[in-house]
Amino acid sequence: MKPSILDTDILSEFLRGNPAVVIKVDEHLKKHGVISLSIITYYEIMNGLLYKDAKKQLNRFNDFVKMNKVIPLTLRSAKKSAGLFADLRKKGKEIGHTDTIIAGIAITNKLQLITNNTKHFDRIKGLDIANWMKS
């Protein structure tokens, strides 16, 4: 199991208690000690929970974040993300800014991106992806 960063969809499944994802998160924690998520995923999860006024889930998410690692958007990862987006745009295969930024953060930090949206992220050259929803 490689050092990884969770995409928003996988982290949402973990927070919902999806057994397949919970098992993989536990395995990753045993091997690497922390789970990483991007600042973009942090924003997306916070936005959803605040919108739904989901206080219990918000507390659980905040506890999760305190025990793990939020990877920031740096100049290096922003530059990588911009290059990825420009390449995808030229090919007419954009995936949206937020997902492109998540991919850029994963690549520049040498982390495998864990996502259930593999067809979407397959468009990005050099991105190592895995899906913890499928064994």
RAFENNOR-V502935 format. One record per residue. N is the residue number from 1. PSI is psi in degrees with one decimal (* if undefined). Layout:
n = [N:N]
psi = [PSI:PSI]
//
This chain:
n = [1:2:3:4:5:6:7:8:9:10:11:12:13:14:15:16:17:18:19:20:21:22:23:24:25:26:27:28:29:30:31:32:33:34:35:36:37:38:39:40:41:42:43:44:45:46:47:48:49:50:51:52:53:54:55:56:57:58:59:60:61:62:63:64:65:66:67:68:69:70:71:72:73:74:75:76:77:78:79:80:81:82:83:84:85:86:87:88:89:90:91:92:93:94:95:96:97:98:99:100:101:102:103:104:105:106:107:108:109:110:111:112:113:114:115:116:117:118:119:120:121:122:123:124:125:126:127:128:129:130:131:132:133:134:135]
psi = [126.2:156.7:132.9:164.1:134.1:133.0:164.1:-40.8:-38.9:-42.1:-37.5:-42.0:-39.2:-46.5:-26.8:-9.2:22.1:117.5:-41.2:-41.7:-40.4:-41.9:-45.9:-39.2:-44.8:-44.1:-43.9:-43.2:-40.2:-38.4:-39.1:-12.0:-26.4:159.7:137.4:146.2:153.3:160.8:-28.0:-44.5:-41.3:-48.7:-46.8:-42.2:-47.0:-45.4:-47.9:-44.1:-39.1:-40.4:-42.6:-6.2:43.3:80.5:-44.9:-46.9:-35.7:-43.0:-42.6:-42.9:-44.8:-40.0:-42.5:-46.6:-41.7:-32.4:-6.5:-155.1:125.5:120.9:123.4:165.4:117.3:171.4:-41.3:-47.2:-31.4:-41.0:-43.7:-45.8:-42.0:-41.4:-42.1:-45.7:-42.9:-43.4:-45.7:-39.0:-41.6:-32.0:-4.5:29.7:35.8:150.9:6.2:150.8:-45.8:-43.1:-35.2:-38.0:-42.6:-43.6:-43.7:-39.6:-42.8:-48.1:-48.7:-21.8:7.4:47.5:143.5:132.6:123.5:116.3:153.2:-2.4:54.3:-36.6:-35.8:-51.2:-13.8:-19.1:-13.8:114.8:133.8:1.4:122.4:119.5:154.1:159.3:112.4:-1.3:-21.2:128.3:*]
//
